[in-house]
Amino acid sequence: MESVTLFGLTVAQFEDLSLKFFLTALIAYMFFIIWNLAKESRAGKTGTAVLFFALGTGMFGFMAKSVIAKVLGIE
């Protein structure tokens, strides 16, 4: 049985590459949204830091999960 290829990659390789690229783009867009929210609400330096800390914690947890799994060899 031949493996299905898409753009010269297997389906699993394409999915892995797409997930990493689009998830990175989504996280960058979320940081832009947080920055824009802080700017529009005139939060100041402390308020901006609190917004980034509070709203960015979830994204950090998601990224840390994959790093921890790779370090422990759980993948």
mmJSON file of the N, C-alpha and C atoms, coordinates in Angstrom:
{"data_MODEL":{"atom_site":{
"group_PDB":["ATOM","ATOM","ATOM","ATOM","ATOM","ATOM","ATOM","ATOM","ATOM","ATOM","ATOM","ATOM","ATOM","ATOM","ATOM","ATOM","ATOM","ATOM","ATOM","ATOM","ATOM","ATOM","ATOM","ATOM","ATOM","ATOM","ATOM","ATOM","ATOM","ATOM","ATOM","ATOM","ATOM","ATOM","ATOM","ATOM","ATOM","ATOM","ATOM","ATOM","ATOM","ATOM","ATOM","ATOM","ATOM","ATOM","ATOM","ATOM","ATOM","ATOM","ATOM","ATOM","ATOM","ATOM","ATOM","ATOM","ATOM","ATOM","ATOM","ATOM","ATOM","ATOM","ATOM","ATOM","ATOM","ATOM","ATOM","ATOM","ATOM","ATOM","ATOM","ATOM","ATOM","ATOM","ATOM","ATOM","ATOM","ATOM","ATOM","ATOM","ATOM","ATOM","ATOM","ATOM","ATOM","ATOM","ATOM","ATOM","ATOM","ATOM","ATOM","ATOM","ATOM","ATOM","ATOM","ATOM","ATOM","ATOM","ATOM","ATOM","ATOM","ATOM","ATOM","ATOM","ATOM","ATOM","ATOM","ATOM","ATOM","ATOM","ATOM","ATOM","ATOM","ATOM","ATOM","ATOM","ATOM","ATOM","ATOM","ATOM","ATOM","ATOM","ATOM","ATOM","ATOM","ATOM","ATOM","ATOM","ATOM","ATOM","ATOM","ATOM","ATOM","ATOM","ATOM","ATOM","ATOM","ATOM","ATOM","ATOM","ATOM","ATOM","ATOM","ATOM","ATOM","ATOM","ATOM","ATOM","ATOM","ATOM","ATOM","ATOM","ATOM","ATOM","ATOM","ATOM","ATOM","ATOM","ATOM","ATOM","ATOM","ATOM","ATOM","ATOM","ATOM","ATOM","ATOM","ATOM","ATOM","ATOM","ATOM","ATOM","ATOM","ATOM","ATOM","ATOM","ATOM","ATOM","ATOM","ATOM","ATOM","ATOM","ATOM","ATOM","ATOM","ATOM","ATOM","ATOM","ATOM","ATOM","ATOM","ATOM","ATOM","ATOM","ATOM","ATOM","ATOM","ATOM","ATOM","ATOM","ATOM","ATOM","ATOM","ATOM","ATOM","ATOM","ATOM","ATOM","ATOM","ATOM","ATOM","ATOM","ATOM","ATOM","ATOM","ATOM","ATOM","ATOM","ATOM","ATOM","ATOM","ATOM","ATOM","ATOM","ATOM"],
"id":[1,2,3,4,5,6,7,8,9,10,11,12,13,14,15,16,17,18,19,20,21,22,23,24,25,26,27,28,29,30,31,32,33,34,35,36,37,38,39,40,41,42,43,44,45,46,47,48,49,50,51,52,53,54,55,56,57,58,59,60,61,62,63,64,65,66,67,68,69,70,71,72,73,74,75,76,77,78,79,80,81,82,83,84,85,86,87,88,89,90,91,92,93,94,95,96,97,98,99,100,101,102,103,104,105,106,107,108,109,110,111,112,113,114,115,116,117,118,119,120,121,122,123,124,125,126,127,128,129,130,131,132,133,134,135,136,137,138,139,140,141,142,143,144,145,146,147,148,149,150,151,152,153,154,155,156,157,158,159,160,161,162,163,164,165,166,167,168,169,170,171,172,173,174,175,176,177,178,179,180,181,182,183,184,185,186,187,188,189,190,191,192,193,194,195,196,197,198,199,200,201,202,203,204,205,206,207,208,209,210,211,212,213,214,215,216,217,218,219,220,221,222,223,224,225],
"type_symbol":["N","C","C","N","C","C","N","C","C","N","C","C","N","C","C","N","C","C","N","C","C","N","C","C","N","C","C","N","C","C","N","C","C","N","C","C","N","C","C","N","C","C","N","C","C","N","C","C","N","C","C","N","C","C","N","C","C","N","C","C","N","C","C","N","C","C","N","C","C","N","C","C","N","C","C","N","C","C","N","C","C","N","C","C","N","C","C","N","C","C","N","C","C","N","C","C","N","C","C","N","C","C","N","C","C","N","C","C","N","C","C","N","C","C","N","C","C","N","C","C","N","C","C","N","C","C","N","C","C","N","C","C","N","C","C","N","C","C","N","C","C","N","C","C","N","C","C","N","C","C","N","C","C","N","C","C","N","C","C","N","C","C","N","C","C","N","C","C","N","C","C","N","C","C","N","C","C","N","C","C","N","C","C","N","C","C","N","C","C","N","C","C","N","C","C","N","C","C","N","C","C","N","C","C","N","C","C","N","C","C","N","C","C","N","C","C","N","C","C","N","C","C","N","C","C"],
"label_atom_id":["N","CA","C","N","CA","C","N","CA","C","N","CA","C","N","CA","C","N","CA","C","N","CA","C","N","CA","C","N","CA","C","N","CA","C","N","CA","C","N","CA","C","N","CA","C","N","CA","C","N","CA","C","N","CA","C","N","CA","C","N","CA","C","N","CA","C","N","CA","C","N","CA","C","N","CA","C","N","CA","C","N","CA","C","N","CA","C","N","CA","C","N","CA","C","N","CA","C","N","CA","C","N","CA","C","N","CA","C","N","CA","C","N","CA","C","N","CA","C","N","CA","C","N","CA","C","N","CA","C","N","CA","C","N","CA","C","N","CA","C","N","CA","C","N","CA","C","N","CA","C","N","CA","C","N","CA","C","N","CA","C","N","CA","C","N","CA","C","N","CA","C","N","CA","C","N","CA","C","N","CA","C","N","CA","C","N","CA","C","N","CA","C","N","CA","C","N","CA","C","N","CA","C","N","CA","C","N","CA","C","N","CA","C","N","CA","C","N","CA","C","N","CA","C","N","CA","C","N","CA","C","N","CA","C","N","CA","C","N","CA","C","N","CA","C","N","CA","C","N","CA","C","N","CA","C","N","CA","C","N","CA","C"],
"label_alt_id":[null,null,null,null,null,null,null,null,null,null,null,null,null,null,null,null,null,null,null,null,null,null,null,null,null,null,null,null,null,null,null,null,null,null,null,null,null,null,null,null,null,null,null,null,null,null,null,null,null,null,null,null,null,null,null,null,null,null,null,null,null,null,null,null,null,null,null,null,null,null,null,null,null,null,null,null,null,null,null,null,null,null,null,null,null,null,null,null,null,null,null,null,null,null,null,null,null,null,null,null,null,null,null,null,null,null,null,null,null,null,null,null,null,null,null,null,null,null,null,null,null,null,null,null,null,null,null,null,null,null,null,null,null,null,null,null,null,null,null,null,null,null,null,null,null,null,null,null,null,null,null,null,null,null,null,null,null,null,null,null,null,null,null,null,null,null,null,null,null,null,null,null,null,null,null,null,null,null,null,null,null,null,null,null,null,null,null,null,null,null,null,null,null,null,null,null,null,null,null,null,null,null,null,null,null,null,null,null,null,null,null,null,null,null,null,null,null,null,null,null,null,null,null,null,null],
"label_comp_id":["MET","MET","MET","GLU","GLU","GLU","SER","SER","SER","VAL","VAL","VAL","THR","THR","THR","LEU","LEU","LEU","PHE","PHE","PHE","GLY","GLY","GLY","LEU","LEU","LEU","THR","THR","THR","VAL","VAL","VAL","ALA","ALA","ALA","GLN","GLN","GLN","PHE","PHE","PHE","GLU","GLU","GLU","ASP","ASP","ASP","LEU","LEU","LEU","SER","SER","SER","LEU","LEU","LEU","LYS","LYS","LYS","PHE","PHE","PHE","PHE","PHE","PHE","LEU","LEU","LEU","THR","THR","THR","ALA","ALA","ALA","LEU","LEU","LEU","ILE","ILE","ILE","ALA","ALA","ALA","TYR","TYR","TYR","MET","MET","MET","PHE","PHE","PHE","PHE","PHE","PHE","ILE","ILE","ILE","ILE","ILE","ILE","TRP","TRP","TRP","ASN","ASN","ASN","LEU","LEU","LEU","ALA","ALA","ALA","LYS","LYS","LYS","GLU","GLU","GLU","SER","SER","SER","ARG","ARG","ARG","ALA","ALA","ALA","GLY","GLY","GLY","LYS","LYS","LYS","THR","THR","THR","GLY","GLY","GLY","THR","THR","THR","ALA","ALA","ALA","VAL","VAL","VAL","LEU","LEU","LEU","PHE","PHE","PHE","PHE","PHE","PHE","ALA","ALA","ALA","LEU","LEU","LEU","GLY","GLY","GLY","THR","THR","THR","GLY","GLY","GLY","MET","MET","MET","PHE","PHE","PHE","GLY","GLY","GLY","PHE","PHE","PHE","MET","MET","MET","ALA","ALA","ALA","LYS","LYS","LYS","SER","SER","SER","VAL","VAL","VAL","ILE","ILE","ILE","ALA","ALA","ALA","LYS","LYS","LYS","VAL","VAL","VAL","LEU","LEU","LEU","GLY","GLY","GLY","ILE","ILE","ILE","GLU","GLU","GLU"],
"label_asym_id":["A","A","A","A","A","A","A","A","A","A","A","A","A","A","A","A","A","A","A","A","A","A","A","A","A","A","A","A","A","A","A","A","A","A","A","A","A","A","A","A","A","A","A","A","A","A","A","A","A","A","A","A","A","A","A","A","A","A","A","A","A","A","A","A","A","A","A","A","A","A","A","A","A","A","A","A","A","A","A","A","A","A","A","A","A","A","A","A","A","A","A","A","A","A","A","A","A","A","A","A","A","A","A","A","A","A","A","A","A","A","A","A","A","A","A","A","A","A","A","A","A","A","A","A","A","A","A","A","A","A","A","A","A","A","A","A","A","A","A","A","A","A","A","A","A","A","A","A","A","A","A","A","A","A","A","A","A","A","A","A","A","A","A","A","A","A","A","A","A","A","A","A","A","A","A","A","A","A","A","A","A","A","A","A","A","A","A","A","A","A","A","A","A","A","A","A","A","A","A","A","A","A","A","A","A","A","A","A","A","A","A","A","A","A","A","A","A","A","A","A","A","A","A","A","A"],
"label_entity_id":["1","1","1","1","1","1","1","1","1","1","1","1","1","1","1","1","1","1","1","1","1","1","1","1","1","1","1","1","1","1","1","1","1","1","1","1","1","1","1","1","1","1","1","1","1","1","1","1","1","1","1","1","1","1","1","1","1","1","1","1","1","1","1","1","1","1","1","1","1","1","1","1","1","1","1","1","1","1","1","1","1","1","1","1","1","1","1","1","1","1","1","1","1","1","1","1","1","1","1","1","1","1","1","1","1","1","1","1","1","1","1","1","1","1","1","1","1","1","1","1","1","1","1","1","1","1","1","1","1","1","1","1","1","1","1","1","1","1","1","1","1","1","1","1","1","1","1","1","1","1","1","1","1","1","1","1","1","1","1","1","1","1","1","1","1","1","1","1","1","1","1","1","1","1","1","1","1","1","1","1","1","1","1","1","1","1","1","1","1","1","1","1","1","1","1","1","1","1","1","1","1","1","1","1","1","1","1","1","1","1","1","1","1","1","1","1","1","1","1","1","1","1","1","1","1"],
"label_seq_id":[1,1,1,2,2,2,3,3,3,4,4,4,5,5,5,6,6,6,7,7,7,8,8,8,9,9,9,10,10,10,11,11,11,12,12,12,13,13,13,14,14,14,15,15,15,16,16,16,17,17,17,18,18,18,19,19,19,20,20,20,21,21,21,22,22,22,23,23,23,24,24,24,25,25,25,26,26,26,27,27,27,28,28,28,29,29,29,30,30,30,31,31,31,32,32,32,33,33,33,34,34,34,35,35,35,36,36,36,37,37,37,38,38,38,39,39,39,40,40,40,41,41,41,42,42,42,43,43,43,44,44,44,45,45,45,46,46,46,47,47,47,48,48,48,49,49,49,50,50,50,51,51,51,52,52,52,53,53,53,54,54,54,55,55,55,56,56,56,57,57,57,58,58,58,59,59,59,60,60,60,61,61,61,62,62,62,63,63,63,64,64,64,65,65,65,66,66,66,67,67,67,68,68,68,69,69,69,70,70,70,71,71,71,72,72,72,73,73,73,74,74,74,75,75,75],
"pdbx_PDB_ins_code":[null,null,null,null,null,null,null,null,null,null,null,null,null,null,null,null,null,null,null,null,null,null,null,null,null,null,null,null,null,null,null,null,null,null,null,null,null,null,null,null,null,null,null,null,null,null,null,null,null,null,null,null,null,null,null,null,null,null,null,null,null,null,null,null,null,null,null,null,null,null,null,null,null,null,null,null,null,null,null,null,null,null,null,null,null,null,null,null,null,null,null,null,null,null,null,null,null,null,null,null,null,null,null,null,null,null,null,null,null,null,null,null,null,null,null,null,null,null,null,null,null,null,null,null,null,null,null,null,null,null,null,null,null,null,null,null,null,null,null,null,null,null,null,null,null,null,null,null,null,null,null,null,null,null,null,null,null,null,null,null,null,null,null,null,null,null,null,null,null,null,null,null,null,null,null,null,null,null,null,null,null,null,null,null,null,null,null,null,null,null,null,null,null,null,null,null,null,null,null,null,null,null,null,null,null,null,null,null,null,null,null,null,null,null,null,null,null,null,null,null,null,null,null,null,null],
"Cartn_x":[0.838,0.0,0.887,0.619,1.394,0.872,1.8,1.367,0.93,-0.083,-0.617,0.307,0.646,1.501,0.747,1.097,0.506,1.647,1.896,3.026,4.352,4.459,5.685,5.867,4.888,4.951,3.875,4.117,3.046,1.989,0.838,-0.252,0.151,0.813,1.23,2.24,3.189,4.173,3.507,2.571,1.857,1.031,0.352,-0.453,0.426,1.572,2.476,3.015,3.429,3.943,2.86,1.669,0.557,0.175,0.143,-0.213,0.786,2.066,3.086,3.009,2.838,2.795,1.549,0.382,-0.857,-1.085,-0.619,-0.742,0.157,1.345,2.235,1.607,1.003,0.33,-0.843,-1.593,-2.732,-2.272,-1.2,-0.674,-0.165,0.513,0.971,-0.213,-1.28,-2.48,-3.129,-3.128,-3.688,-2.877,-1.547,-0.727,-1.032,-1.275,-1.673,-3.003,-3.952,-5.251,-5.079,-4.242,-4.008,-3.367,-2.376,-1.715,-2.709,-3.552,-4.543,-5.563,-5.954,-6.88,-6.269,-4.996,-4.319,-4.2,-3.912,-3.76,-5.089,-6.146,-7.454,-8.055,-7.731,-8.281,-7.381,-6.251,-5.281,-4.871,-4.449,-4.16,-2.88,-1.974,-0.704,0.249,1.439,2.452,2.061,1.586,1.218,0.012,-0.981,-2.171,-1.866,-0.979,-0.577,0.149,1.026,1.746,0.782,-0.211,-1.2,-2.015,-2.423,-3.174,-2.356,-1.105,-0.268,-0.028,0.171,0.395,-0.855,-1.984,-3.221,-3.71,-3.724,-4.255,-3.215,-1.944,-0.899,-0.545,-1.007,-0.697,-1.239,-2.432,-3.012,-2.211,-1.755,-0.935,0.409,0.978,2.249,2.096,1.0,0.745,0.647,-0.008,-0.144,1.207,2.048,3.377,4.276,4.17,5.005,4.674,3.419,3.004,3.804,3.981,4.725,6.212,6.764,8.18,8.409,7.534,7.662,7.519,6.579,6.395,7.636,8.262,9.464,10.627,10.771,11.861,11.702,10.48,10.235,10.157,10.14,10.079,8.725,7.662,6.308,5.664,6.1,5.478,5.098],
"Cartn_y":[-1.179,0.0,1.248,2.144,3.374,4.394,5.166,6.215,7.435,8.086,9.268,10.44,11.194,12.362,13.626,14.693,15.995,16.998,17.642,18.564,17.872,16.602,15.852,15.348,15.541,15.09,14.043,13.176,12.265,13.069,12.481,13.189,13.556,12.643,12.92,14.066,14.08,15.163,16.496,16.486,17.711,18.233,17.326,17.745,18.336,17.714,18.211,19.59,19.759,21.048,22.124,21.78,22.74,23.156,22.191,22.504,23.483,23.225,24.113,25.51,25.6,26.9,27.691,27.078,27.814,28.088,27.214,27.483,28.644,28.711,29.844,31.146,31.103,32.294,32.702,31.738,32.033,32.655,32.143,32.696,34.116,34.36,35.72,36.67,36.206,37.029,37.311,36.334,36.554,37.586,37.562,38.587,39.967,40.051,41.319,41.794,40.89,41.255,41.788,41.133,41.596,42.98,43.185,44.489,45.567,45.261,46.22,46.535,45.53,45.741,46.675,46.473,47.34,48.763,48.903,50.23,50.975,50.297,50.95,51.304,50.523,50.813,51.746,52.148,53.028,52.456,51.21,50.48,50.942,51.567,51.955,50.769,51.015,49.958,48.801,49.121,48.067,47.286,47.978,47.308,46.43,46.903,46.104,44.845,44.99,43.824,42.823,43.316,42.427,41.718,42.442,41.816,40.722,41.027,40.021,38.823,39.076,37.962,37.107,37.747,36.996,36.263,36.948,36.33,35.472,35.742,34.952,33.676,33.531,32.341,31.074,31.143,29.972,29.544,30.515,30.188,29.614,30.157,29.64,28.201,27.908,26.542,25.561,25.975,25.102,24.841,25.883,25.709,24.882,25.1,24.368,22.882,22.548,21.145,20.356,20.908,20.186,20.102,21.137,21.106,20.06,20.022,19.046,17.629,17.414,16.086,15.659,16.598,16.263,15.946,16.714,16.484,15.128,14.783,13.509,12.335,12.611,11.549,10.88,11.611,11.053,11.073,11.912,12.082,10.775],
"Cartn_z":[0.0,0.0,0.0,-0.904,-0.993,0.012,0.577,1.493,0.679,1.153,0.476,0.763,-0.281,-0.095,-0.484,0.192,-0.062,-0.063,-1.196,-1.363,-1.065,-1.399,-1.179,0.236,1.094,2.48,2.72,3.68,4.066,4.81,4.991,5.667,7.093,7.794,9.174,9.231,8.303,8.272,7.954,7.01,6.641,7.812,8.531,9.682,10.771,11.041,12.07,11.707,10.466,9.998,10.023,9.578,9.567,10.978,11.906,13.287,13.885,13.692,14.257,13.647,12.341,11.676,12.066,11.931,12.178,13.658,14.536,15.962,16.363,15.784,16.038,15.551,14.37,13.835,14.725,15.223,16.096,17.41,17.98,19.231,19.009,17.895,17.583,17.431,16.8,16.634,17.991,18.896,20.236,21.007,20.855,21.497,20.923,19.623,19.018,19.601,19.787,20.357,21.775,22.585,23.956,23.935,23.063,22.967,22.541,21.564,21.085,22.18,22.944,24.059,25.093,25.405,26.372,25.84,24.554,23.958,23.932,23.505,23.38,24.737,25.769,27.093,27.894,27.295,27.956,29.316,29.293,30.523,31.214,30.519,31.126,31.156,31.712,31.72,32.634,33.819,34.763,34.271,33.778,33.261,32.066,31.201,30.043,30.498,31.485,32.009,32.627,33.358,33.97,32.897,31.861,30.769,30.09,29.771,29.117,30.029,31.328,32.253,32.391,32.635,32.882,31.637,30.507,29.295,28.578,28.807,28.168,28.906,30.143,30.927,30.277,29.732,29.072,27.863,27.073,25.901,26.334,27.403,27.901,28.376,29.047,29.508,28.362,27.295,26.127,25.48,25.389,24.798,25.715,27.027,27.977,27.97,27.703,27.674,26.647,25.466,24.428,24.761,25.372,25.754,26.843,27.838,28.922,28.386,27.478,26.891,26.116,25.409,24.638,25.575,26.661,27.607,28.291,28.659,29.332,28.365,27.076,26.076,25.987,26.282,26.302,24.93,24.046,22.727,22.199],
"occupancy":[1.0,1.0,1.0,1.0,1.0,1.0,1.0,1.0,1.0,1.0,1.0,1.0,1.0,1.0,1.0,1.0,1.0,1.0,1.0,1.0,1.0,1.0,1.0,1.0,1.0,1.0,1.0,1.0,1.0,1.0,1.0,1.0,1.0,1.0,1.0,1.0,1.0,1.0,1.0,1.0,1.0,1.0,1.0,1.0,1.0,1.0,1.0,1.0,1.0,1.0,1.0,1.0,1.0,1.0,1.0,1.0,1.0,1.0,1.0,1.0,1.0,1.0,1.0,1.0,1.0,1.0,1.0,1.0,1.0,1.0,1.0,1.0,1.0,1.0,1.0,1.0,1.0,1.0,1.0,1.0,1.0,1.0,1.0,1.0,1.0,1.0,1.0,1.0,1.0,1.0,1.0,1.0,1.0,1.0,1.0,1.0,1.0,1.0,1.0,1.0,1.0,1.0,1.0,1.0,1.0,1.0,1.0,1.0,1.0,1.0,1.0,1.0,1.0,1.0,1.0,1.0,1.0,1.0,1.0,1.0,1.0,1.0,1.0,1.0,1.0,1.0,1.0,1.0,1.0,1.0,1.0,1.0,1.0,1.0,1.0,1.0,1.0,1.0,1.0,1.0,1.0,1.0,1.0,1.0,1.0,1.0,1.0,1.0,1.0,1.0,1.0,1.0,1.0,1.0,1.0,1.0,1.0,1.0,1.0,1.0,1.0,1.0,1.0,1.0,1.0,1.0,1.0,1.0,1.0,1.0,1.0,1.0,1.0,1.0,1.0,1.0,1.0,1.0,1.0,1.0,1.0,1.0,1.0,1.0,1.0,1.0,1.0,1.0,1.0,1.0,1.0,1.0,1.0,1.0,1.0,1.0,1.0,1.0,1.0,1.0,1.0,1.0,1.0,1.0,1.0,1.0,1.0,1.0,1.0,1.0,1.0,1.0,1.0,1.0,1.0,1.0,1.0,1.0,1.0,1.0,1.0,1.0,1.0,1.0,1.0],
"B_iso_or_equiv":[0.0,0.0,0.0,0.0,0.0,0.0,0.0,0.0,0.0,0.0,0.0,0.0,0.0,0.0,0.0,0.0,0.0,0.0,0.0,0.0,0.0,0.0,0.0,0.0,0.0,0.0,0.0,0.0,0.0,0.0,0.0,0.0,0.0,0.0,0.0,0.0,0.0,0.0,0.0,0.0,0.0,0.0,0.0,0.0,0.0,0.0,0.0,0.0,0.0,0.0,0.0,0.0,0.0,0.0,0.0,0.0,0.0,0.0,0.0,0.0,0.0,0.0,0.0,0.0,0.0,0.0,0.0,0.0,0.0,0.0,0.0,0.0,0.0,0.0,0.0,0.0,0.0,0.0,0.0,0.0,0.0,0.0,0.0,0.0,0.0,0.0,0.0,0.0,0.0,0.0,0.0,0.0,0.0,0.0,0.0,0.0,0.0,0.0,0.0,0.0,0.0,0.0,0.0,0.0,0.0,0.0,0.0,0.0,0.0,0.0,0.0,0.0,0.0,0.0,0.0,0.0,0.0,0.0,0.0,0.0,0.0,0.0,0.0,0.0,0.0,0.0,0.0,0.0,0.0,0.0,0.0,0.0,0.0,0.0,0.0,0.0,0.0,0.0,0.0,0.0,0.0,0.0,0.0,0.0,0.0,0.0,0.0,0.0,0.0,0.0,0.0,0.0,0.0,0.0,0.0,0.0,0.0,0.0,0.0,0.0,0.0,0.0,0.0,0.0,0.0,0.0,0.0,0.0,0.0,0.0,0.0,0.0,0.0,0.0,0.0,0.0,0.0,0.0,0.0,0.0,0.0,0.0,0.0,0.0,0.0,0.0,0.0,0.0,0.0,0.0,0.0,0.0,0.0,0.0,0.0,0.0,0.0,0.0,0.0,0.0,0.0,0.0,0.0,0.0,0.0,0.0,0.0,0.0,0.0,0.0,0.0,0.0,0.0,0.0,0.0,0.0,0.0,0.0,0.0,0.0,0.0,0.0,0.0,0.0,0.0],
"pdbx_formal_charge":[null,null,null,null,null,null,null,null,null,null,null,null,null,null,null,null,null,null,null,null,null,null,null,null,null,null,null,null,null,null,null,null,null,null,null,null,null,null,null,null,null,null,null,null,null,null,null,null,null,null,null,null,null,null,null,null,null,null,null,null,null,null,null,null,null,null,null,null,null,null,null,null,null,null,null,null,null,null,null,null,null,null,null,null,null,null,null,null,null,null,null,null,null,null,null,null,null,null,null,null,null,null,null,null,null,null,null,null,null,null,null,null,null,null,null,null,null,null,null,null,null,null,null,null,null,null,null,null,null,null,null,null,null,null,null,null,null,null,null,null,null,null,null,null,null,null,null,null,null,null,null,null,null,null,null,null,null,null,null,null,null,null,null,null,null,null,null,null,null,null,null,null,null,null,null,null,null,null,null,null,null,null,null,null,null,null,null,null,null,null,null,null,null,null,null,null,null,null,null,null,null,null,null,null,null,null,null,null,null,null,null,null,null,null,null,null,null,null,null,null,null,null,null,null,null],
"auth_seq_id":[1,1,1,2,2,2,3,3,3,4,4,4,5,5,5,6,6,6,7,7,7,8,8,8,9,9,9,10,10,10,11,11,11,12,12,12,13,13,13,14,14,14,15,15,15,16,16,16,17,17,17,18,18,18,19,19,19,20,20,20,21,21,21,22,22,22,23,23,23,24,24,24,25,25,25,26,26,26,27,27,27,28,28,28,29,29,29,30,30,30,31,31,31,32,32,32,33,33,33,34,34,34,35,35,35,36,36,36,37,37,37,38,38,38,39,39,39,40,40,40,41,41,41,42,42,42,43,43,43,44,44,44,45,45,45,46,46,46,47,47,47,48,48,48,49,49,49,50,50,50,51,51,51,52,52,52,53,53,53,54,54,54,55,55,55,56,56,56,57,57,57,58,58,58,59,59,59,60,60,60,61,61,61,62,62,62,63,63,63,64,64,64,65,65,65,66,66,66,67,67,67,68,68,68,69,69,69,70,70,70,71,71,71,72,72,72,73,73,73,74,74,74,75,75,75],
"auth_comp_id":["MET","MET","MET","GLU","GLU","GLU","SER","SER","SER","VAL","VAL","VAL","THR","THR","THR","LEU","LEU","LEU","PHE","PHE","PHE","GLY","GLY","GLY","LEU","LEU","LEU","THR","THR","THR","VAL","VAL","VAL","ALA","ALA","ALA","GLN","GLN","GLN","PHE","PHE","PHE","GLU","GLU","GLU","ASP","ASP","ASP","LEU","LEU","LEU","SER","SER","SER","LEU","LEU","LEU","LYS","LYS","LYS","PHE","PHE","PHE","PHE","PHE","PHE","LEU","LEU","LEU","THR","THR","THR","ALA","ALA","ALA","LEU","LEU","LEU","ILE","ILE","ILE","ALA","ALA","ALA","TYR","TYR","TYR","MET","MET","MET","PHE","PHE","PHE","PHE","PHE","PHE","ILE","ILE","ILE","ILE","ILE","ILE","TRP","TRP","TRP","ASN","ASN","ASN","LEU","LEU","LEU","ALA","ALA","ALA","LYS","LYS","LYS","GLU","GLU","GLU","SER","SER","SER","ARG","ARG","ARG","ALA","ALA","ALA","GLY","GLY","GLY","LYS","LYS","LYS","THR","THR","THR","GLY","GLY","GLY","THR","THR","THR","ALA","ALA","ALA","VAL","VAL","VAL","LEU","LEU","LEU","PHE","PHE","PHE","PHE","PHE","PHE","ALA","ALA","ALA","LEU","LEU","LEU","GLY","GLY","GLY","THR","THR","THR","GLY","GLY","GLY","MET","MET","MET","PHE","PHE","PHE","GLY","GLY","GLY","PHE","PHE","PHE","MET","MET","MET","ALA","ALA","ALA","LYS","LYS","LYS","SER","SER","SER","VAL","VAL","VAL","ILE","ILE","ILE","ALA","ALA","ALA","LYS","LYS","LYS","VAL","VAL","VAL","LEU","LEU","LEU","GLY","GLY","GLY","ILE","ILE","ILE","GLU","GLU","GLU"],
"auth_asym_id":["A","A","A","A","A","A","A","A","A","A","A","A","A","A","A","A","A","A","A","A","A","A","A","A","A","A","A","A","A","A","A","A","A","A","A","A","A","A","A","A","A","A","A","A","A","A","A","A","A","A","A","A","A","A","A","A","A","A","A","A","A","A","A","A","A","A","A","A","A","A","A","A","A","A","A","A","A","A","A","A","A","A","A","A","A","A","A","A","A","A","A","A","A","A","A","A","A","A","A","A","A","A","A","A","A","A","A","A","A","A","A","A","A","A","A","A","A","A","A","A","A","A","A","A","A","A","A","A","A","A","A","A","A","A","A","A","A","A","A","A","A","A","A","A","A","A","A","A","A","A","A","A","A","A","A","A","A","A","A","A","A","A","A","A","A","A","A","A","A","A","A","A","A","A","A","A","A","A","A","A","A","A","A","A","A","A","A","A","A","A","A","A","A","A","A","A","A","A","A","A","A","A","A","A","A","A","A","A","A","A","A","A","A","A","A","A","A","A","A","A","A","A","A","A","A"],
"auth_atom_id":["N","CA","C","N","CA","C","N","CA","C","N","CA","C","N","CA","C","N","CA","C","N","CA","C","N","CA","C","N","CA","C","N","CA","C","N","CA","C","N","CA","C","N","CA","C","N","CA","C","N","CA","C","N","CA","C","N","CA","C","N","CA","C","N","CA","C","N","CA","C","N","CA","C","N","CA","C","N","CA","C","N","CA","C","N","CA","C","N","CA","C","N","CA","C","N","CA","C","N","CA","C","N","CA","C","N","CA","C","N","CA","C","N","CA","C","N","CA","C","N","CA","C","N","CA","C","N","CA","C","N","CA","C","N","CA","C","N","CA","C","N","CA","C","N","CA","C","N","CA","C","N","CA","C","N","CA","C","N","CA","C","N","CA","C","N","CA","C","N","CA","C","N","CA","C","N","CA","C","N","CA","C","N","CA","C","N","CA","C","N","CA","C","N","CA","C","N","CA","C","N","CA","C","N","CA","C","N","CA","C","N","CA","C","N","CA","C","N","CA","C","N","CA","C","N","CA","C","N","CA","C","N","CA","C","N","CA","C","N","CA","C","N","CA","C","N","CA","C","N","CA","C","N","CA","C","N","CA","C","N","CA","C"],
"pdbx_PDB_model_num":[1,1,1,1,1,1,1,1,1,1,1,1,1,1,1,1,1,1,1,1,1,1,1,1,1,1,1,1,1,1,1,1,1,1,1,1,1,1,1,1,1,1,1,1,1,1,1,1,1,1,1,1,1,1,1,1,1,1,1,1,1,1,1,1,1,1,1,1,1,1,1,1,1,1,1,1,1,1,1,1,1,1,1,1,1,1,1,1,1,1,1,1,1,1,1,1,1,1,1,1,1,1,1,1,1,1,1,1,1,1,1,1,1,1,1,1,1,1,1,1,1,1,1,1,1,1,1,1,1,1,1,1,1,1,1,1,1,1,1,1,1,1,1,1,1,1,1,1,1,1,1,1,1,1,1,1,1,1,1,1,1,1,1,1,1,1,1,1,1,1,1,1,1,1,1,1,1,1,1,1,1,1,1,1,1,1,1,1,1,1,1,1,1,1,1,1,1,1,1,1,1,1,1,1,1,1,1,1,1,1,1,1,1,1,1,1,1,1,1,1,1,1,1,1,1]
}}}
